[in-house]
Amino acid sequence: KQCFGREKELVQGIILVAVAYAHAQENELSIGVAMLTRALEKLGTSPSMYHSIDVERIRSKSIEMQKINDLVLFEI
């Protein structure tokens, strides 16, 4: 799906969270945690839901994971 503007930023933020987990799987946890900063910038103040994706949960969990310097699994 082609996305533009704010929607594109939101989708990129969601993708960056997924990429953070991919880095963690490759034993690059610090890179994964660092990517959460970029993801949060992209997610910005977007609406709390995007289709059936709970964006607010992604935001809050990303902030929590930054604080503990670890990536933990969670459902969206």
mmCIF file of the N, C-alpha and C atoms, coordinates in Angstrom:
data_MODEL
# 
_entry.id   MODEL 
# 
loop_
_atom_site.group_PDB 
_atom_site.id 
_atom_site.type_symbol 
_atom_site.label_atom_id 
_atom_site.label_alt_id 
_atom_site.label_comp_id 
_atom_site.label_asym_id 
_atom_site.label_entity_id 
_atom_site.label_seq_id 
_atom_site.pdbx_PDB_ins_code 
_atom_site.Cartn_x 
_atom_site.Cartn_y 
_atom_site.Cartn_z 
_atom_site.occupancy 
_atom_site.B_iso_or_equiv 
_atom_site.pdbx_formal_charge 
_atom_site.auth_seq_id 
_atom_site.auth_comp_id 
_atom_site.auth_asym_id 
_atom_site.auth_atom_id 
_atom_site.pdbx_PDB_model_num 
ATOM 1   N N  . LYS A 1 1  ? 0.844  -1.176  0.000  1.00 0.00 ? 1  LYS A N  1 
ATOM 2   C CA . LYS A 1 1  ? 0.000  0.000   0.000  1.00 0.00 ? 1  LYS A CA 1 
ATOM 3   C C  . LYS A 1 1  ? 0.888  1.236   0.000  1.00 0.00 ? 1  LYS A C  1 
ATOM 4   N N  . GLN A 1 2  ? 0.560  2.176   -0.854 1.00 0.00 ? 2  GLN A N  1 
ATOM 5   C CA . GLN A 1 2  ? 1.295  3.432   -0.850 1.00 0.00 ? 2  GLN A CA 1 
ATOM 6   C C  . GLN A 1 2  ? 0.722  4.338   0.221  1.00 0.00 ? 2  GLN A C  1 
ATOM 7   N N  . CYS A 1 3  ? 1.611  4.921   1.006  1.00 0.00 ? 3  CYS A N  1 
ATOM 8   C CA . CYS A 1 3  ? 1.204  5.833   2.064  1.00 0.00 ? 3  CYS A CA 1 
ATOM 9   C C  . CYS A 1 3  ? 1.893  7.167   1.834  1.00 0.00 ? 3  CYS A C  1 
ATOM 10  N N  . PHE A 1 4  ? 1.244  8.221   2.285  1.00 0.00 ? 4  PHE A N  1 
ATOM 11  C CA . PHE A 1 4  ? 1.799  9.559   2.109  1.00 0.00 ? 4  PHE A CA 1 
ATOM 12  C C  . PHE A 1 4  ? 1.663  10.347  3.398  1.00 0.00 ? 4  PHE A C  1 
ATOM 13  N N  . GLY A 1 5  ? 2.523  11.333  3.550  1.00 0.00 ? 5  GLY A N  1 
ATOM 14  C CA . GLY A 1 5  ? 2.414  12.261  4.662  1.00 0.00 ? 5  GLY A CA 1 
ATOM 15  C C  . GLY A 1 5  ? 2.491  11.596  6.023  1.00 0.00 ? 5  GLY A C  1 
ATOM 16  N N  . ARG A 1 6  ? 1.553  11.969  6.864  1.00 0.00 ? 6  ARG A N  1 
ATOM 17  C CA . ARG A 1 6  ? 1.526  11.498  8.249  1.00 0.00 ? 6  ARG A CA 1 
ATOM 18  C C  . ARG A 1 6  ? 1.372  9.980   8.324  1.00 0.00 ? 6  ARG A C  1 
ATOM 19  N N  . GLU A 1 7  ? 0.551  9.413   7.431  1.00 0.00 ? 7  GLU A N  1 
ATOM 20  C CA . GLU A 1 7  ? 0.362  7.960   7.430  1.00 0.00 ? 7  GLU A CA 1 
ATOM 21  C C  . GLU A 1 7  ? 1.681  7.252   7.115  1.00 0.00 ? 7  GLU A C  1 
ATOM 22  N N  . LYS A 1 8  ? 2.446  7.799   6.184  1.00 0.00 ? 8  LYS A N  1 
ATOM 23  C CA . LYS A 1 8  ? 3.733  7.205   5.825  1.00 0.00 ? 8  LYS A CA 1 
ATOM 24  C C  . LYS A 1 8  ? 4.667  7.202   7.031  1.00 0.00 ? 8  LYS A C  1 
ATOM 25  N N  . GLU A 1 9  ? 4.720  8.307   7.769  1.00 0.00 ? 9  GLU A N  1 
ATOM 26  C CA . GLU A 1 9  ? 5.557  8.393   8.971  1.00 0.00 ? 9  GLU A CA 1 
ATOM 27  C C  . GLU A 1 9  ? 5.137  7.343   9.993  1.00 0.00 ? 9  GLU A C  1 
ATOM 28  N N  . LEU A 1 10 ? 3.848  7.190   10.178 1.00 0.00 ? 10 LEU A N  1 
ATOM 29  C CA . LEU A 1 10 ? 3.322  6.217   11.138 1.00 0.00 ? 10 LEU A CA 1 
ATOM 30  C C  . LEU A 1 10 ? 3.726  4.794   10.755 1.00 0.00 ? 10 LEU A C  1 
ATOM 31  N N  . VAL A 1 11 ? 3.532  4.441   9.501  1.00 0.00 ? 11 VAL A N  1 
ATOM 32  C CA . VAL A 1 11 ? 3.887  3.100   9.027  1.00 0.00 ? 11 VAL A CA 1 
ATOM 33  C C  . VAL A 1 11 ? 5.396  2.874   9.167  1.00 0.00 ? 11 VAL A C  1 
ATOM 34  N N  . GLN A 1 12 ? 6.196  3.871   8.848  1.00 0.00 ? 12 GLN A N  1 
ATOM 35  C CA . GLN A 1 12 ? 7.644  3.742   9.010  1.00 0.00 ? 12 GLN A CA 1 
ATOM 36  C C  . GLN A 1 12 ? 8.009  3.522   10.476 1.00 0.00 ? 12 GLN A C  1 
ATOM 37  N N  . GLY A 1 13 ? 7.304  4.174   11.390 1.00 0.00 ? 13 GLY A N  1 
ATOM 38  C CA . GLY A 1 13 ? 7.557  3.977   12.815 1.00 0.00 ? 13 GLY A CA 1 
ATOM 39  C C  . GLY A 1 13 ? 7.271  2.556   13.252 1.00 0.00 ? 13 GLY A C  1 
ATOM 40  N N  . ILE A 1 14 ? 6.175  2.008   12.776 1.00 0.00 ? 14 ILE A N  1 
ATOM 41  C CA . ILE A 1 14 ? 5.823  0.623   13.103 1.00 0.00 ? 14 ILE A CA 1 
ATOM 42  C C  . ILE A 1 14 ? 6.887  -0.330  12.553 1.00 0.00 ? 14 ILE A C  1 
ATOM 43  N N  . ILE A 1 15 ? 7.325  -0.072  11.331 1.00 0.00 ? 15 ILE A N  1 
ATOM 44  C CA . ILE A 1 15 ? 8.359  -0.911  10.720 1.00 0.00 ? 15 ILE A CA 1 
ATOM 45  C C  . ILE A 1 15 ? 9.663  -0.825  11.514 1.00 0.00 ? 15 ILE A C  1 
ATOM 46  N N  . LEU A 1 16 ? 10.019 0.364   11.973 1.00 0.00 ? 16 LEU A N  1 
ATOM 47  C CA . LEU A 1 16 ? 11.258 0.521   12.748 1.00 0.00 ? 16 LEU A CA 1 
ATOM 48  C C  . LEU A 1 16 ? 11.222 -0.279  14.046 1.00 0.00 ? 16 LEU A C  1 
ATOM 49  N N  . VAL A 1 17 ? 10.057 -0.394  14.663 1.00 0.00 ? 17 VAL A N  1 
ATOM 50  C CA . VAL A 1 17 ? 9.947  -1.222  15.871 1.00 0.00 ? 17 VAL A CA 1 
ATOM 51  C C  . VAL A 1 17 ? 10.223 -2.681  15.505 1.00 0.00 ? 17 VAL A C  1 
ATOM 52  N N  . ALA A 1 18 ? 9.670  -3.131  14.386 1.00 0.00 ? 18 ALA A N  1 
ATOM 53  C CA . ALA A 1 18 ? 9.926  -4.508  13.944 1.00 0.00 ? 18 ALA A CA 1 
ATOM 54  C C  . ALA A 1 18 ? 11.411 -4.721  13.649 1.00 0.00 ? 18 ALA A C  1 
ATOM 55  N N  . VAL A 1 19 ? 12.048 -3.748  13.030 1.00 0.00 ? 19 VAL A N  1 
ATOM 56  C CA . VAL A 1 19 ? 13.476 -3.843  12.719 1.00 0.00 ? 19 VAL A CA 1 
ATOM 57  C C  . VAL A 1 19 ? 14.300 -3.881  14.009 1.00 0.00 ? 19 VAL A C  1 
ATOM 58  N N  . ALA A 1 20 ? 13.855 -3.171  15.031 1.00 0.00 ? 20 ALA A N  1 
ATOM 59  C CA . ALA A 1 20 ? 14.548 -3.206  16.328 1.00 0.00 ? 20 ALA A CA 1 
ATOM 60  C C  . ALA A 1 20 ? 14.600 -4.636  16.858 1.00 0.00 ? 20 ALA A C  1 
ATOM 61  N N  . TYR A 1 21 ? 13.491 -5.352  16.734 1.00 0.00 ? 21 TYR A N  1 
ATOM 62  C CA . TYR A 1 21 ? 13.465 -6.750  17.182 1.00 0.00 ? 21 TYR A CA 1 
ATOM 63  C C  . TYR A 1 21 ? 14.363 -7.630  16.314 1.00 0.00 ? 21 TYR A C  1 
ATOM 64  N N  . ALA A 1 22 ? 14.437 -7.342  15.024 1.00 0.00 ? 22 ALA A N  1 
ATOM 65  C CA . ALA A 1 22 ? 15.324 -8.107  14.143 1.00 0.00 ? 22 ALA A CA 1 
ATOM 66  C C  . ALA A 1 22 ? 16.777 -7.931  14.580 1.00 0.00 ? 22 ALA A C  1 
ATOM 67  N N  . HIS A 1 23 ? 17.149 -6.730  14.966 1.00 0.00 ? 23 HIS A N  1 
ATOM 68  C CA . HIS A 1 23 ? 18.510 -6.501  15.468 1.00 0.00 ? 23 HIS A CA 1 
ATOM 69  C C  . HIS A 1 23 ? 18.748 -7.291  16.749 1.00 0.00 ? 23 HIS A C  1 
ATOM 70  N N  . ALA A 1 24 ? 17.767 -7.320  17.621 1.00 0.00 ? 24 ALA A N  1 
ATOM 71  C CA . ALA A 1 24 ? 17.913 -8.072  18.874 1.00 0.00 ? 24 ALA A CA 1 
ATOM 72  C C  . ALA A 1 24 ? 18.121 -9.558  18.590 1.00 0.00 ? 24 ALA A C  1 
ATOM 73  N N  . GLN A 1 25 ? 17.432 -10.082 17.586 1.00 0.00 ? 25 GLN A N  1 
ATOM 74  C CA . GLN A 1 25 ? 17.595 -11.492 17.228 1.00 0.00 ? 25 GLN A CA 1 
ATOM 75  C C  . GLN A 1 25 ? 19.001 -11.786 16.720 1.00 0.00 ? 25 GLN A C  1 
ATOM 76  N N  . GLU A 1 26 ? 19.666 -10.769 16.206 1.00 0.00 ? 26 GLU A N  1 
ATOM 77  C CA . GLU A 1 26 ? 21.033 -10.928 15.703 1.00 0.00 ? 26 GLU A CA 1 
ATOM 78  C C  . GLU A 1 26 ? 22.057 -10.558 16.779 1.00 0.00 ? 26 GLU A C  1 
ATOM 79  N N  . ASN A 1 27 ? 21.629 -10.583 18.037 1.00 0.00 ? 27 ASN A N  1 
ATOM 80  C CA . ASN A 1 27 ? 22.494 -10.235 19.174 1.00 0.00 ? 27 ASN A CA 1 
ATOM 81  C C  . ASN A 1 27 ? 23.021 -8.808  19.091 1.00 0.00 ? 27 ASN A C  1 
ATOM 82  N N  . GLU A 1 28 ? 22.208 -7.920  18.557 1.00 0.00 ? 28 GLU A N  1 
ATOM 83  C CA . GLU A 1 28 ? 22.543 -6.499  18.481 1.00 0.00 ? 28 GLU A CA 1 
ATOM 84  C C  . GLU A 1 28 ? 21.502 -5.712  19.273 1.00 0.00 ? 28 GLU A C  1 
ATOM 85  N N  . LEU A 1 29 ? 21.353 -6.080  20.537 1.00 0.00 ? 29 LEU A N  1 
ATOM 86  C CA . LEU A 1 29 ? 20.323 -5.485  21.388 1.00 0.00 ? 29 LEU A CA 1 
ATOM 87  C C  . LEU A 1 29 ? 20.471 -3.975  21.497 1.00 0.00 ? 29 LEU A C  1 
ATOM 88  N N  . SER A 1 30 ? 21.685 -3.484  21.663 1.00 0.00 ? 30 SER A N  1 
ATOM 89  C CA . SER A 1 30 ? 21.874 -2.039  21.836 1.00 0.00 ? 30 SER A CA 1 
ATOM 90  C C  . SER A 1 30 ? 21.416 -1.272  20.596 1.00 0.00 ? 30 SER A C  1 
ATOM 91  N N  . ILE A 1 31 ? 21.641 -1.841  19.419 1.00 0.00 ? 31 ILE A N  1 
ATOM 92  C CA . ILE A 1 31 ? 21.173 -1.204  18.186 1.00 0.00 ? 31 ILE A CA 1 
ATOM 93  C C  . ILE A 1 31 ? 19.651 -1.226  18.150 1.00 0.00 ? 31 ILE A C  1 
ATOM 94  N N  . GLY A 1 32 ? 19.067 -2.356  18.530 1.00 0.00 ? 32 GLY A N  1 
ATOM 95  C CA . GLY A 1 32 ? 17.612 -2.471  18.555 1.00 0.00 ? 32 GLY A CA 1 
ATOM 96  C C  . GLY A 1 32 ? 16.974 -1.461  19.488 1.00 0.00 ? 32 GLY A C  1 
ATOM 97  N N  . VAL A 1 33 ? 17.512 -1.341  20.683 1.00 0.00 ? 33 VAL A N  1 
ATOM 98  C CA . VAL A 1 33 ? 16.964 -0.381  21.650 1.00 0.00 ? 33 VAL A CA 1 
ATOM 99  C C  . VAL A 1 33 ? 17.136 1.043   21.121 1.00 0.00 ? 33 VAL A C  1 
ATOM 100 N N  . ALA A 1 34 ? 18.279 1.332   20.518 1.00 0.00 ? 34 ALA A N  1 
ATOM 101 C CA . ALA A 1 34 ? 18.522 2.668   19.966 1.00 0.00 ? 34 ALA A CA 1 
ATOM 102 C C  . ALA A 1 34 ? 17.534 2.997   18.847 1.00 0.00 ? 34 ALA A C  1 
ATOM 103 N N  . MET A 1 35 ? 17.121 1.998   18.098 1.00 0.00 ? 35 MET A N  1 
ATOM 104 C CA . MET A 1 35 ? 16.174 2.234   17.004 1.00 0.00 ? 35 MET A CA 1 
ATOM 105 C C  . MET A 1 35 ? 14.816 2.694   17.509 1.00 0.00 ? 35 MET A C  1 
ATOM 106 N N  . LEU A 1 36 ? 14.511 2.388   18.755 1.00 0.00 ? 36 LEU A N  1 
ATOM 107 C CA . LEU A 1 36 ? 13.225 2.801   19.310 1.00 0.00 ? 36 LEU A CA 1 
ATOM 108 C C  . LEU A 1 36 ? 13.087 4.320   19.325 1.00 0.00 ? 36 LEU A C  1 
ATOM 109 N N  . THR A 1 37 ? 14.194 5.031   19.466 1.00 0.00 ? 37 THR A N  1 
ATOM 110 C CA . THR A 1 37 ? 14.147 6.495   19.437 1.00 0.00 ? 37 THR A CA 1 
ATOM 111 C C  . THR A 1 37 ? 13.643 6.972   18.087 1.00 0.00 ? 37 THR A C  1 
ATOM 112 N N  . ARG A 1 38 ? 14.201 6.417   17.023 1.00 0.00 ? 38 ARG A N  1 
ATOM 113 C CA . ARG A 1 38 ? 13.750 6.782   15.672 1.00 0.00 ? 38 ARG A CA 1 
ATOM 114 C C  . ARG A 1 38 ? 12.304 6.382   15.455 1.00 0.00 ? 38 ARG A C  1 
ATOM 115 N N  . ALA A 1 39 ? 11.937 5.204   15.960 1.00 0.00 ? 39 ALA A N  1 
ATOM 116 C CA . ALA A 1 39 ? 10.557 4.738   15.807 1.00 0.00 ? 39 ALA A CA 1 
ATOM 117 C C  . ALA A 1 39 ? 9.596  5.698   16.496 1.00 0.00 ? 39 ALA A C  1 
ATOM 118 N N  . LEU A 1 40 ? 9.932  6.122   17.704 1.00 0.00 ? 40 LEU A N  1 
ATOM 119 C CA . LEU A 1 40 ? 9.060  7.039   18.440 1.00 0.00 ? 40 LEU A CA 1 
ATOM 120 C C  . LEU A 1 40 ? 8.946  8.388   17.732 1.00 0.00 ? 40 LEU A C  1 
ATOM 121 N N  . GLU A 1 41 ? 10.021 8.844   17.127 1.00 0.00 ? 41 GLU A N  1 
ATOM 122 C CA . GLU A 1 41 ? 9.968  10.091  16.355 1.00 0.00 ? 41 GLU A CA 1 
ATOM 123 C C  . GLU A 1 41 ? 8.987  9.953   15.198 1.00 0.00 ? 41 GLU A C  1 
ATOM 124 N N  . LYS A 1 42 ? 9.029  8.813   14.527 1.00 0.00 ? 42 LYS A N  1 
ATOM 125 C CA . LYS A 1 42 ? 8.126  8.587   13.391 1.00 0.00 ? 42 LYS A CA 1 
ATOM 126 C C  . LYS A 1 42 ? 6.675  8.446   13.858 1.00 0.00 ? 42 LYS A C  1 
ATOM 127 N N  . LEU A 1 43 ? 6.479  7.756   14.986 1.00 0.00 ? 43 LEU A N  1 
ATOM 128 C CA . LEU A 1 43 ? 5.118  7.569   15.495 1.00 0.00 ? 43 LEU A CA 1 
ATOM 129 C C  . LEU A 1 43 ? 4.538  8.892   15.963 1.00 0.00 ? 43 LEU A C  1 
ATOM 130 N N  . GLY A 1 44 ? 5.397  9.747   16.512 1.00 0.00 ? 44 GLY A N  1 
ATOM 131 C CA . GLY A 1 44 ? 4.981  11.087  16.912 1.00 0.00 ? 44 GLY A CA 1 
ATOM 132 C C  . GLY A 1 44 ? 3.700  11.114  17.709 1.00 0.00 ? 44 GLY A C  1 
ATOM 133 N N  . THR A 1 45 ? 2.818  11.992  17.305 1.00 0.00 ? 45 THR A N  1 
ATOM 134 C CA . THR A 1 45 ? 1.528  12.148  17.985 1.00 0.00 ? 45 THR A CA 1 
ATOM 135 C C  . THR A 1 45 ? 0.400  11.587  17.128 1.00 0.00 ? 45 THR A C  1 
ATOM 136 N N  . SER A 1 46 ? 0.705  10.562  16.369 1.00 0.00 ? 46 SER A N  1 
ATOM 137 C CA . SER A 1 46 ? -0.304 9.954   15.505 1.00 0.00 ? 46 SER A CA 1 
ATOM 138 C C  . SER A 1 46 ? -1.459 9.405   16.343 1.00 0.00 ? 46 SER A C  1 
ATOM 139 N N  . PRO A 1 47 ? -2.584 9.153   15.706 1.00 0.00 ? 47 PRO A N  1 
ATOM 140 C CA . PRO A 1 47 ? -3.739 8.609   16.441 1.00 0.00 ? 47 PRO A CA 1 
ATOM 141 C C  . PRO A 1 47 ? -3.379 7.330   17.189 1.00 0.00 ? 47 PRO A C  1 
ATOM 142 N N  . SER A 1 48 ? -4.146 7.026   18.219 1.00 0.00 ? 48 SER A N  1 
ATOM 143 C CA . SER A 1 48 ? -3.840 5.871   19.066 1.00 0.00 ? 48 SER A CA 1 
ATOM 144 C C  . SER A 1 48 ? -4.083 4.536   18.364 1.00 0.00 ? 48 SER A C  1 
ATOM 145 N N  . MET A 1 49 ? -4.886 4.527   17.316 1.00 0.00 ? 49 MET A N  1 
ATOM 146 C CA . MET A 1 49 ? -5.143 3.304   16.554 1.00 0.00 ? 49 MET A CA 1 
ATOM 147 C C  . MET A 1 49 ? -4.883 3.569   15.073 1.00 0.00 ? 49 MET A C  1 
ATOM 148 N N  . TYR A 1 50 ? -4.322 2.564   14.410 1.00 0.00 ? 50 TYR A N  1 
ATOM 149 C CA . TYR A 1 50 ? -4.145 2.597   12.961 1.00 0.00 ? 50 TYR A CA 1 
ATOM 150 C C  . TYR A 1 50 ? -4.700 1.282   12.453 1.00 0.00 ? 50 TYR A C  1 
ATOM 151 N N  . HIS A 1 51 ? -5.840 1.344   11.808 1.00 0.00 ? 51 HIS A N  1 
ATOM 152 C CA . HIS A 1 51 ? -6.602 0.148   11.465 1.00 0.00 ? 51 HIS A CA 1 
ATOM 153 C C  . HIS A 1 51 ? -6.795 -0.649  12.760 1.00 0.00 ? 51 HIS A C  1 
ATOM 154 N N  . SER A 1 52 ? -6.278 -1.855  12.861 1.00 0.00 ? 52 SER A N  1 
ATOM 155 C CA . SER A 1 52 ? -6.445 -2.629  14.105 1.00 0.00 ? 52 SER A CA 1 
ATOM 156 C C  . SER A 1 52 ? -5.171 -2.627  14.952 1.00 0.00 ? 52 SER A C  1 
ATOM 157 N N  . ILE A 1 53 ? -4.215 -1.783  14.621 1.00 0.00 ? 53 ILE A N  1 
ATOM 158 C CA . ILE A 1 53 ? -2.938 -1.723  15.346 1.00 0.00 ? 53 ILE A CA 1 
ATOM 159 C C  . ILE A 1 53 ? -3.026 -0.673  16.451 1.00 0.00 ? 53 ILE A C  1 
ATOM 160 N N  . ASP A 1 54 ? -2.713 -1.088  17.662 1.00 0.00 ? 54 ASP A N  1 
ATOM 161 C CA . ASP A 1 54 ? -2.751 -0.199  18.824 1.00 0.00 ? 54 ASP A CA 1 
ATOM 162 C C  . ASP A 1 54 ? -1.445 0.598   18.888 1.00 0.00 ? 54 ASP A C  1 
ATOM 163 N N  . VAL A 1 55 ? -1.435 1.740   18.228 1.00 0.00 ? 55 VAL A N  1 
ATOM 164 C CA . VAL A 1 55 ? -0.235 2.570   18.136 1.00 0.00 ? 55 VAL A CA 1 
ATOM 165 C C  . VAL A 1 55 ? 0.152  3.117   19.510 1.00 0.00 ? 55 VAL A C  1 
ATOM 166 N N  . GLU A 1 56 ? -0.819 3.463   20.314 1.00 0.00 ? 56 GLU A N  1 
ATOM 167 C CA . GLU A 1 56 ? -0.514 3.980   21.651 1.00 0.00 ? 56 GLU A CA 1 
ATOM 168 C C  . GLU A 1 56 ? 0.220  2.933   22.480 1.00 0.00 ? 56 GLU A C  1 
ATOM 169 N N  . ARG A 1 57 ? -0.154 1.685   22.332 1.00 0.00 ? 57 ARG A N  1 
ATOM 170 C CA . ARG A 1 57 ? 0.540  0.609   23.058 1.00 0.00 ? 57 ARG A CA 1 
ATOM 171 C C  . ARG A 1 57 ? 1.980  0.477   22.560 1.00 0.00 ? 57 ARG A C  1 
ATOM 172 N N  . ILE A 1 58 ? 2.177  0.576   21.260 1.00 0.00 ? 58 ILE A N  1 
ATOM 173 C CA . ILE A 1 58 ? 3.530  0.523   20.706 1.00 0.00 ? 58 ILE A CA 1 
ATOM 174 C C  . ILE A 1 58 ? 4.363  1.668   21.283 1.00 0.00 ? 58 ILE A C  1 
ATOM 175 N N  . ARG A 1 59 ? 3.770  2.862   21.312 1.00 0.00 ? 59 ARG A N  1 
ATOM 176 C CA . ARG A 1 59 ? 4.483  4.021   21.863 1.00 0.00 ? 59 ARG A CA 1 
ATOM 177 C C  . ARG A 1 59 ? 4.867  3.799   23.317 1.00 0.00 ? 59 ARG A C  1 
ATOM 178 N N  . SER A 1 60 ? 3.891  3.405   24.134 1.00 0.00 ? 60 SER A N  1 
ATOM 179 C CA . SER A 1 60 ? 4.156  3.255   25.572 1.00 0.00 ? 60 SER A CA 1 
ATOM 180 C C  . SER A 1 60 ? 5.147  2.125   25.847 1.00 0.00 ? 60 SER A C  1 
ATOM 181 N N  . LYS A 1 61 ? 5.026  1.018   25.139 1.00 0.00 ? 61 LYS A N  1 
ATOM 182 C CA . LYS A 1 61 ? 5.964  -0.094  25.327 1.00 0.00 ? 61 LYS A CA 1 
ATOM 183 C C  . LYS A 1 61 ? 7.371  0.289   24.859 1.00 0.00 ? 61 LYS A C  1 
ATOM 184 N N  . SER A 1 62 ? 7.466  1.053   23.784 1.00 0.00 ? 62 SER A N  1 
ATOM 185 C CA . SER A 1 62 ? 8.777  1.488   23.301 1.00 0.00 ? 62 SER A CA 1 
ATOM 186 C C  . SER A 1 62 ? 9.466  2.373   24.335 1.00 0.00 ? 62 SER A C  1 
ATOM 187 N N  . ILE A 1 63 ? 8.715  3.249   24.951 1.00 0.00 ? 63 ILE A N  1 
ATOM 188 C CA . ILE A 1 63 ? 9.272  4.115   25.997 1.00 0.00 ? 63 ILE A CA 1 
ATOM 189 C C  . ILE A 1 63 ? 9.723  3.274   27.183 1.00 0.00 ? 63 ILE A C  1 
ATOM 190 N N  . GLU A 1 64 ? 8.899  2.317   27.582 1.00 0.00 ? 64 GLU A N  1 
ATOM 191 C CA . GLU A 1 64 ? 9.265  1.427   28.697 1.00 0.00 ? 64 GLU A CA 1 
ATOM 192 C C  . GLU A 1 64 ? 10.545 0.656   28.382 1.00 0.00 ? 64 GLU A C  1 
ATOM 193 N N  . MET A 1 65 ? 10.648 0.144   27.161 1.00 0.00 ? 65 MET A N  1 
ATOM 194 C CA . MET A 1 65 ? 11.820 -0.648  26.785 1.00 0.00 ? 65 MET A CA 1 
ATOM 195 C C  . MET A 1 65 ? 13.084 0.207   26.751 1.00 0.00 ? 65 MET A C  1 
ATOM 196 N N  . GLN A 1 66 ? 12.945 1.468   26.356 1.00 0.00 ? 66 GLN A N  1 
ATOM 197 C CA . GLN A 1 66 ? 14.096 2.364   26.399 1.00 0.00 ? 66 GLN A CA 1 
ATOM 198 C C  . GLN A 1 66 ? 14.574 2.540   27.840 1.00 0.00 ? 66 GLN A C  1 
ATOM 199 N N  . LYS A 1 67 ? 13.633 2.679   28.748 1.00 0.00 ? 67 LYS A N  1 
ATOM 200 C CA . LYS A 1 67 ? 13.981 2.896   30.156 1.00 0.00 ? 67 LYS A CA 1 
ATOM 201 C C  . LYS A 1 67 ? 14.727 1.709   30.750 1.00 0.00 ? 67 LYS A C  1 
ATOM 202 N N  . ILE A 1 68 ? 14.333 0.490   30.365 1.00 0.00 ? 68 ILE A N  1 
ATOM 203 C CA . ILE A 1 68 ? 14.990 -0.701  30.926 1.00 0.00 ? 68 ILE A CA 1 
ATOM 204 C C  . ILE A 1 68 ? 16.128 -1.200  30.038 1.00 0.00 ? 68 ILE A C  1 
ATOM 205 N N  . ASN A 1 69 ? 16.316 -0.529  28.894 1.00 0.00 ? 69 ASN A N  1 
ATOM 206 C CA . ASN A 1 69 ? 17.387 -0.875  27.958 1.00 0.00 ? 69 ASN A CA 1 
ATOM 207 C C  . ASN A 1 69 ? 17.305 -2.338  27.510 1.00 0.00 ? 69 ASN A C  1 
ATOM 208 N N  . ASP A 1 70 ? 16.090 -2.755  27.166 1.00 0.00 ? 70 ASP A N  1 
ATOM 209 C CA . ASP A 1 70 ? 15.856 -4.132  26.732 1.00 0.00 ? 70 ASP A CA 1 
ATOM 210 C C  . ASP A 1 70 ? 14.633 -4.157  25.826 1.00 0.00 ? 70 ASP A C  1 
ATOM 211 N N  . LEU A 1 71 ? 14.542 -5.169  24.999 1.00 0.00 ? 71 LEU A N  1 
ATOM 212 C CA . LEU A 1 71 ? 13.363 -5.369  24.163 1.00 0.00 ? 71 LEU A CA 1 
ATOM 213 C C  . LEU A 1 71 ? 12.582 -6.547  24.721 1.00 0.00 ? 71 LEU A C  1 
ATOM 214 N N  . VAL A 1 72 ? 11.308 -6.335  24.967 1.00 0.00 ? 72 VAL A N  1 
ATOM 215 C CA . VAL A 1 72 ? 10.443 -7.393  25.475 1.00 0.00 ? 72 VAL A CA 1 
ATOM 216 C C  . VAL A 1 72 ? 9.281  -7.573  24.506 1.00 0.00 ? 72 VAL A C  1 
ATOM 217 N N  . LEU A 1 73 ? 8.804  -8.797  24.409 1.00 0.00 ? 73 LEU A N  1 
ATOM 218 C CA . LEU A 1 73 ? 7.681  -9.079  23.513 1.00 0.00 ? 73 LEU A CA 1 
ATOM 219 C C  . LEU A 1 73 ? 6.389  -8.550  24.108 1.00 0.00 ? 73 LEU A C  1 
ATOM 220 N N  . PHE A 1 74 ? 5.523  -8.060  23.237 1.00 0.00 ? 74 PHE A N  1 
ATOM 221 C CA . PHE A 1 74 ? 4.204  -7.597  23.658 1.00 0.00 ? 74 PHE A CA 1 
ATOM 222 C C  . PHE A 1 74 ? 3.249  -7.704  22.478 1.00 0.00 ? 74 PHE A C  1 
ATOM 223 N N  . GLU A 1 75 ? 1.969  -7.767  22.791 1.00 0.00 ? 75 GLU A N  1 
ATOM 224 C CA . GLU A 1 75 ? 0.949  -7.850  21.741 1.00 0.00 ? 75 GLU A CA 1 
ATOM 225 C C  . GLU A 1 75 ? 0.455  -6.460  21.401 1.00 0.00 ? 75 GLU A C  1 
ATOM 226 N N  . ILE A 1 76 ? 0.138  -6.275  20.121 1.00 0.00 ? 76 ILE A N  1 
ATOM 227 C CA . ILE A 1 76 ? -0.434 -5.007  19.711 1.00 0.00 ? 76 ILE A CA 1 
ATOM 228 C C  . ILE A 1 76 ? -1.859 -5.226  19.253 1.00 0.00 ? 76 ILE A C  1 
# 
